[in-house]
Amino acid sequence: MSSSPNSSSSREADVASNRAPSNRATFRDVPVVIEVLLGKGALPVRQLLRLEPGAVLRLDSAAGADLVVRATGVPMALGEVVIIEDSVAARVTHVLTPSGEAVS
């Protein structure tokens, strides 16, 4: 049985095109850690060791400032705090481009 060079490359292209969607579909179900950052602060170790209930930690963000939503440490969106029944959640207000610009 002989095959032309084109038929082999055609089959490889068919296999590659069939494989790509299934690979993407597989990754769509991979869990990703999401963090919502309210702000940052710094404390000397001695103050950190003296933390007790009721202590207030001052953060660098202004009241009402956007939260930063990160996926595996990469900033992906900006948002705001919302309360849903008895839970705290984040509403996405802007999606970030790869360069970090906010898109409404």
Long-range contacts (C-beta under 8 A, 24 or more apart in sequence): 32-71, 32-72, 33-71, 33-72, 34-69, 34-70, 34-71, 35-69, 35-70, 35-73, 36-67, 36-68, 36-69, 36-70, 36-79, 36-90, 37-67, 37-68, 37-69, 37-70, 38-67, 38-81, 39-65, 66-93, 66-94, 75-100, 78-102
